[in-house]
Amino acid sequence: MRVSLLSPYSLSVPGGVQGQVLGLARALRAIGIDARVIGPTDGPPPEPGITTVGSSVGFSTNGSVSPVAEEQSIASERTLEALRVFEPDVLHLHEPLVPGPTSAALLGSEIPKVGTFHAAGEAGNPAYKALRKIAVSAARRLAVRVAVSPDARAMAEEALGGSYLVLPNGVDVDAYAKVEPTVRSKPAVLFVGRHEPRKGLGVLLDAWTGIDRDATLWVASDGPETDSLRARGTPEVEWLGRISEPEKLARLKGATVFCAPALGQESFGIVLLEAMAAGTAVLASDIPGYGNVARHEVNALMVAPDDPHALRLALRRLLDADDLRARLEEAASAHVLDFSLARLAQRYVGVYEQAISSTREP
């Protein structure tokens, strides 16, 4: 079977959708599927098996900035040409209505299509709202519709109608077994995420002020709030900037606690699963997206969003209690196996076969 996986977002920029596209393609290849990826990149493709359709430009949506294809018409032409050359049996469109490669393939190709909808949150997806009639019509070209969570399914159903299979995002569990953890001299709490309001880094820094523990806060990535947040001068914070995927895995495995203090608008807690796969205790906001993968006092600690005091107390509790961390880590390590990319790839093969067979039916 030949599968083209298409991303509307730059594959050179870290992100939930891009990570799923690349990870699923690798998992599909591991079971003998000829899987190739199409999408924007900024510079050379970050790994083999990618056809680039041009560079990206930031587009504000859903409380964040998405790196979509810069030259839409050129990206569309290159996408359709790549499909003509590869001749896949099925297309897997991630966020199929976002302008760029996925929408070009949705409207410009007759190859059977599976669409995966990732977005959820109060802001919704502007593509659904601005072009509702066109979006509803375009979505009918999908043989199978998939949503990564009940929240993503609810939003897509409300905006587009139709029925959706829920298949959660996955994580490469096996990759963490090979990772050497980052060496640290004292306990460390790790934050990974774009520095923008909805990710809650400002709340975490408020909580860290007065933490009163001999520990370090590792802050990875960057964003529009980086300069203002750094200017606070919060003590015992190490600003890492953008880090590579191998360093992210090493930091996740080396941290004492992984903290995800997002305020909302998260469709799925993939970062929580990554920390669980690394065997690191998770502290997260109690928001719907994170509730898809974490349970309070079972495999994570969860606190109300935008509450620095509650977050500080939970951080102290985890830093102080080795037995609590060990209990959460053990439960999480078992739980994350249900979300392995290897298992997800097997499930998607069945979805692809369904799409191909349904398209062939008279």
LINDA-V608614 format. One record per residue. N is the residue number from 0. RES is the residue in three letters. SS is DSSP state (alpha for helix, beta for strand, coil for the rest). OMEGA is omega in whole degrees, -180 to 180 (* if undefined). Layout:
# LINDA-V608614
N|RES|SS|OMEGA + N|RES|SS|OMEGA
This chain:
# LINDA-V608614
0|MET|coil|176 + 1|ARG|beta|-177 + 2|VAL|beta|170 + 3|SER|beta|175 + 4|LEU|beta|-175 + 5|LEU|beta|177 + 6|SER|beta|175 + 7|PRO|coil|-173 + 8|TYR|beta|-177 + 9|SER|coil|-179 + 10|LEU|coil|175 + 11|SER|coil|-176 + 12|VAL|coil|178 + 13|PRO|coil|179 + 14|GLY|coil|-177 + 15|GLY|alpha|-179 + 16|VAL|alpha|-179 + 17|GLN|alpha|179 + 18|GLY|alpha|178 + 19|GLN|alpha|179 + 20|VAL|alpha|-177 + 21|LEU|alpha|-179 + 22|GLY|alpha|179 + 23|LEU|alpha|178 + 24|ALA|alpha|178 + 25|ARG|alpha|-179 + 26|ALA|alpha|177 + 27|LEU|alpha|179 + 28|ARG|alpha|-179 + 29|ALA|alpha|179 + 30|ILE|coil|172 + 31|GLY|coil|178 + 32|ILE|coil|176 + 33|ASP|beta|-174 + 34|ALA|beta|179 + 35|ARG|beta|-173 + 36|VAL|beta|176 + 37|ILE|beta|178 + 38|GLY|beta|175 + 39|PRO|coil|169 + 40|THR|coil|176 + 41|ASP|coil|-171 + 42|GLY|coil|-179 + 43|PRO|coil|176 + 44|PRO|coil|-175 + 45|PRO|coil|178 + 46|GLU|coil|-180 + 47|PRO|coil|175 + 48|GLY|coil|-178 + 49|ILE|beta|169 + 50|THR|beta|-179 + 51|THR|beta|179 + 52|VAL|coil|179 + 53|GLY|coil|-178 + 54|SER|coil|-176 + 55|SER|beta|175 + 56|VAL|beta|-178 + 57|GLY|beta|179 + 58|PHE|beta|-177 + 59|SER|beta|178 + 60|THR|beta|174 + 61|ASN|coil|178 + 62|GLY|coil|-178 + 63|SER|beta|177 + 64|VAL|beta|-178 + 65|SER|beta|-179 + 66|PRO|beta|-177 + 67|VAL|beta|-179 + 68|ALA|beta|-175 + 69|GLU|coil|-180 + 70|GLU|coil|-172 + 71|GLN|alpha|-177 + 72|SER|alpha|178 + 73|ILE|alpha|179 + 74|ALA|alpha|179 + 75|SER|alpha|180 + 76|GLU|alpha|-180 + 77|ARG|alpha|178 + 78|THR|alpha|-178 + 79|LEU|alpha|177 + 80|GLU|alpha|178 + 81|ALA|alpha|178 + 82|LEU|alpha|178 + 83|ARG|alpha|-179 + 84|VAL|alpha|-175 + 85|PHE|alpha|-178 + 86|GLU|coil|-180 + 87|PRO|coil|176 + 88|ASP|coil|-176 + 89|VAL|beta|176 + 90|LEU|beta|175 + 91|HIS|beta|-175 + 92|LEU|beta|177 + 93|HIS|beta|-170 + 94|GLU|coil|-170 + 95|PRO|coil|-177 + 96|LEU|coil|178 + 97|VAL|coil|-179 + 98|PRO|coil|-179 + 99|GLY|coil|-175 + 100|PRO|alpha|-176 + 101|THR|alpha|180 + 102|SER|alpha|177 + 103|ALA|alpha|179 + 104|ALA|alpha|180 + 105|LEU|alpha|-174 + 106|LEU|alpha|-171 + 107|GLY|alpha|-178 + 108|SER|coil|177 + 109|GLU|coil|177 + 110|ILE|coil|178 + 111|PRO|coil|-171 + 112|LYS|beta|169 + 113|VAL|beta|178 + 114|GLY|beta|176 + 115|THR|beta|-178 + 116|PHE|beta|-176 + 117|HIS|coil|-167 + 118|ALA|coil|172 + 119|ALA|coil|178 + 120|GLY|coil|-175 + 121|GLU|coil|-177 + 122|ALA|coil|-179 + 123|GLY|coil|179 + 124|ASN|coil|-178 + 125|PRO|alpha|180 + 126|ALA|alpha|178 + 127|TYR|alpha|-172 + 128|LYS|alpha|-174 + 129|ALA|alpha|-176 + 130|LEU|coil|-171 + 131|ARG|alpha|-177 + 132|LYS|alpha|178 + 133|ILE|alpha|-178 + 134|ALA|alpha|179 + 135|VAL|alpha|179 + 136|SER|alpha|-179 + 137|ALA|alpha|-178 + 138|ALA|alpha|179 + 139|ARG|coil|178 + 140|ARG|coil|178 + 141|LEU|coil|177 + 142|ALA|coil|179 + 143|VAL|beta|177 + 144|ARG|beta|-179 + 145|VAL|beta|172 + 146|ALA|beta|-174 + 147|VAL|coil|-179 + 148|SER|coil|175 + 149|PRO|alpha|179 + 150|ASP|alpha|178 + 151|ALA|alpha|178 + 152|ARG|alpha|-178 + 153|ALA|alpha|-180 + 154|MET|alpha|180 + 155|ALA|alpha|179 + 156|GLU|alpha|-179 + 157|GLU|alpha|-175 + 158|ALA|alpha|-169 + 159|LEU|alpha|-172 + 160|GLY|coil|179 + 161|GLY|coil|180 + 162|SER|coil|-172 + 163|TYR|coil|171 + 164|LEU|beta|178 + 165|VAL|beta|173 + 166|LEU|coil|-176 + 167|PRO|coil|173 + 168|ASN|coil|-178 + 169|GLY|coil|179 + 170|VAL|beta|-180 + 171|ASP|coil|-175 + 172|VAL|alpha|-176 + 173|ASP|alpha|-177 + 174|ALA|alpha|-176 + 175|TYR|alpha|179 + 176|ALA|alpha|-177 + 177|LYS|coil|-172 + 178|VAL|coil|171 + 179|GLU|coil|-176 + 180|PRO|coil|174 + 181|THR|coil|179 + 182|VAL|coil|179 + 183|ARG|coil|-179 + 184|SER|coil|178 + 185|LYS|coil|-179 + 186|PRO|beta|-178 + 187|ALA|beta|174 + 188|VAL|beta|-177 + 189|LEU|beta|169 + 190|PHE|beta|175 + 191|VAL|beta|179 + 192|GLY|coil|179 + 193|ARG|coil|-178 + 194|HIS|coil|180 + 195|GLU|coil|-171 + 196|PRO|alpha|-172 + 197|ARG|alpha|179 + 198|LYS|alpha|171 + 199|GLY|coil|-180 + 200|LEU|alpha|177 + 201|GLY|alpha|178 + 202|VAL|alpha|179 + 203|LEU|alpha|178 + 204|LEU|alpha|175 + 205|ASP|alpha|180 + 206|ALA|alpha|-177 + 207|TRP|alpha|176 + 208|THR|coil|-177 + 209|GLY|coil|-180 + 210|ILE|coil|175 + 211|ASP|coil|175 + 212|ARG|coil|178 + 213|ASP|coil|-175 + 214|ALA|beta|180 + 215|THR|beta|173 + 216|LEU|beta|176 + 217|TRP|beta|179 + 218|VAL|beta|180 + 219|ALA|beta|177 + 220|SER|coil|-178 + 221|ASP|coil|-179 + 222|GLY|coil|-175 + 223|PRO|coil|-179 + 224|GLU|coil|-172 + 225|THR|alpha|-175 + 226|ASP|alpha|-178 + 227|SER|alpha|179 + 228|LEU|alpha|177 + 229|ARG|alpha|-178 + 230|ALA|coil|177 + 231|ARG|coil|-179 + 232|GLY|coil|179 + 233|THR|coil|-176 + 234|PRO|coil|177 + 235|GLU|coil|175 + 236|VAL|beta|176 + 237|GLU|beta|-178 + 238|TRP|beta|-172 + 239|LEU|beta|-173 + 240|GLY|beta|177 + 241|ARG|coil|-180 + 242|ILE|coil|179 + 243|SER|coil|178 + 244|GLU|alpha|177 + 245|PRO|alpha|178 + 246|GLU|alpha|178 + 247|LYS|alpha|179 + 248|LEU|alpha|-179 + 249|ALA|alpha|178 + 250|ARG|alpha|177 + 251|LEU|alpha|-177 + 252|LYS|alpha|-178 + 253|GLY|alpha|-177 + 254|ALA|coil|174 + 255|THR|coil|-179 + 256|VAL|beta|170 + 257|PHE|beta|-176 + 258|CYS|beta|179 + 259|ALA|beta|-173 + 260|PRO|coil|-175 + 261|ALA|coil|-178 + 262|LEU|coil|-179 + 263|GLY|coil|178 + 264|GLN|coil|174 + 265|GLU|coil|-178 + 266|SER|coil|-174 + 267|PHE|coil|-177 + 268|GLY|coil|-178 + 269|ILE|alpha|180 + 270|VAL|alpha|177 + 271|LEU|alpha|178 + 272|LEU|alpha|179 + 273|GLU|alpha|177 + 274|ALA|alpha|178 + 275|MET|alpha|179 + 276|ALA|alpha|179 + 277|ALA|coil|180 + 278|GLY|coil|-177 + 279|THR|coil|-180 + 280|ALA|beta|-175 + 281|VAL|beta|170 + 282|LEU|beta|-173 + 283|ALA|beta|173 + 284|SER|beta|178 + 285|ASP|coil|180 + 286|ILE|coil|-175 + 287|PRO|alpha|-178 + 288|GLY|alpha|-180 + 289|TYR|alpha|176 + 290|GLY|alpha|176 + 291|ASN|coil|-174 + 292|VAL|coil|-175 + 293|ALA|coil|176 + 294|ARG|coil|-176 + 295|HIS|beta|179 + 296|GLU|coil|177 + 297|VAL|coil|177 + 298|ASN|coil|179 + 299|ALA|beta|165 + 300|LEU|beta|-179 + 301|MET|beta|-178 + 302|VAL|beta|179 + 303|ALA|coil|179 + 304|PRO|coil|175 + 305|ASP|coil|180 + 306|ASP|coil|-176 + 307|PRO|alpha|-178 + 308|HIS|alpha|179 + 309|ALA|alpha|179 + 310|LEU|alpha|179 + 311|ARG|alpha|179 + 312|LEU|alpha|180 + 313|ALA|alpha|176 + 314|LEU|alpha|178 + 315|ARG|alpha|-178 + 316|ARG|alpha|-179 + 317|LEU|alpha|180 + 318|LEU|alpha|-175 + 319|ASP|alpha|-168 + 320|ALA|coil|178 + 321|ASP|alpha|-177 + 322|ASP|alpha|178 + 323|LEU|alpha|179 + 324|ARG|alpha|-179 + 325|ALA|alpha|-180 + 326|ARG|alpha|180 + 327|LEU|alpha|-179 + 328|GLU|alpha|179 + 329|GLU|alpha|179 + 330|ALA|alpha|-179 + 331|ALA|alpha|-179 + 332|SER|alpha|176 + 333|ALA|alpha|-177 + 334|HIS|alpha|-173 + 335|VAL|alpha|178 + 336|LEU|alpha|178 + 337|ASP|alpha|-176 + 338|PHE|alpha|-178 + 339|SER|beta|178 + 340|LEU|alpha|178 + 341|ALA|alpha|178 + 342|ARG|alpha|179 + 343|LEU|alpha|180 + 344|ALA|alpha|179 + 345|GLN|alpha|-180 + 346|ARG|alpha|-180 + 347|TYR|alpha|176 + 348|VAL|alpha|177 + 349|GLY|alpha|178 + 350|VAL|alpha|178 + 351|TYR|alpha|180 + 352|GLU|alpha|177 + 353|GLN|alpha|-180 + 354|ALA|alpha|-179 + 355|ILE|alpha|-177 + 356|SER|alpha|-179 + 357|SER|alpha|179 + 358|THR|alpha|-179 + 359|ARG|alpha|-177 + 360|GLU|coil|-180 + 361|PRO|coil|*
